[in-house]
């Protein structure tokens, strides 16, 4: 808990773009379901990214990494 290494924390910290849910019991229980979900998400994301100009995509990626690690000081 202290390290905040959960998918929710990674999403909140903008380290990841989304979470792929696993079937009940874990991904190893039904790999074909997980593979199909992953395939759909990858195709959707690639379709979205393919319409963005390369320079804009690089800038967005740069900004994303710049935002990682932002913190708020509390006095």
C-alpha positions as CSV (number, residue, x, y, z in Angstrom):
1,X,0.0,0.0,0.0
2,X,2.8,2.4,0.9
3,X,4.5,2.0,-2.5
4,X,1.2,2.6,-4.3
5,X,2.0,-0.1,-6.9
6,X,-1.6,-0.8,-7.9
7,X,-3.2,-0.3,-11.3
8,X,-5.4,2.4,-9.9
9,X,-2.5,4.3,-8.5
10,X,-0.6,4.0,-11.8
11,X,-3.7,5.3,-13.6
12,X,-4.1,8.2,-11.1
13,X,-0.4,9.1,-11.5
14,X,-0.8,9.0,-15.4
15,X,1.9,6.3,-15.7
16,X,-0.5,4.1,-17.7
17,X,-3.3,5.0,-20.1
18,X,-5.8,2.3,-19.0
19,X,-6.3,-1.0,-17.2
20,X,-7.2,-4.2,-18.9
21,X,-9.4,-6.2,-16.6
22,X,-8.7,-9.9,-16.1
23,X,-11.3,-12.6,-16.0
24,X,-12.3,-13.9,-12.5
25,X,-9.4,-15.8,-11.0
26,X,-6.7,-14.2,-13.1
27,X,-5.5,-14.0,-16.7
28,X,-4.0,-17.5,-16.6
29,X,-7.4,-19.0,-16.0
30,X,-8.7,-18.0,-19.5
31,X,-5.8,-16.8,-21.7
32,X,-8.0,-16.7,-24.9
33,X,-10.4,-14.2,-23.3
34,X,-7.4,-12.0,-22.2
35,X,-5.8,-12.3,-25.6
36,X,-9.0,-11.2,-27.3
37,X,-9.5,-8.2,-24.9
38,X,-5.9,-7.2,-25.5
39,X,-6.3,-7.5,-29.3
40,X,-9.4,-5.3,-29.2
41,X,-7.7,-2.6,-27.1
42,X,-4.5,-2.6,-29.2
43,X,-6.4,-2.3,-32.4
44,X,-8.6,0.5,-31.0
45,X,-5.5,2.4,-29.7
46,X,-3.5,2.0,-32.9
47,X,-6.5,3.3,-34.9
48,X,-6.7,6.3,-32.7
49,X,-2.9,6.9,-32.8
50,X,-2.5,6.4,-36.5
51,X,-4.5,9.6,-37.3
52,X,-2.2,11.8,-35.2
53,X,0.6,13.5,-37.0
54,X,4.0,12.1,-35.9
55,X,5.2,15.5,-34.6
56,X,2.1,15.9,-32.5
57,X,2.3,12.3,-31.2
58,X,5.9,12.9,-30.1
59,X,4.9,16.1,-28.3
60,X,2.0,14.4,-26.6
61,X,4.3,11.6,-25.4
62,X,6.9,14.1,-24.3
63,X,4.3,16.0,-22.2
64,X,3.0,12.7,-20.8
65,X,6.4,11.8,-19.5
66,X,7.0,15.4,-18.2
67,X,3.8,15.1,-16.1
68,X,4.9,11.8,-14.5
69,X,6.4,12.5,-11.2
70,X,4.7,15.8,-10.6
71,X,4.0,16.3,-7.0
72,X,2.4,18.8,-4.8
73,X,4.1,20.2,-1.7
74,X,2.0,20.5,1.4
75,X,3.1,22.8,4.1
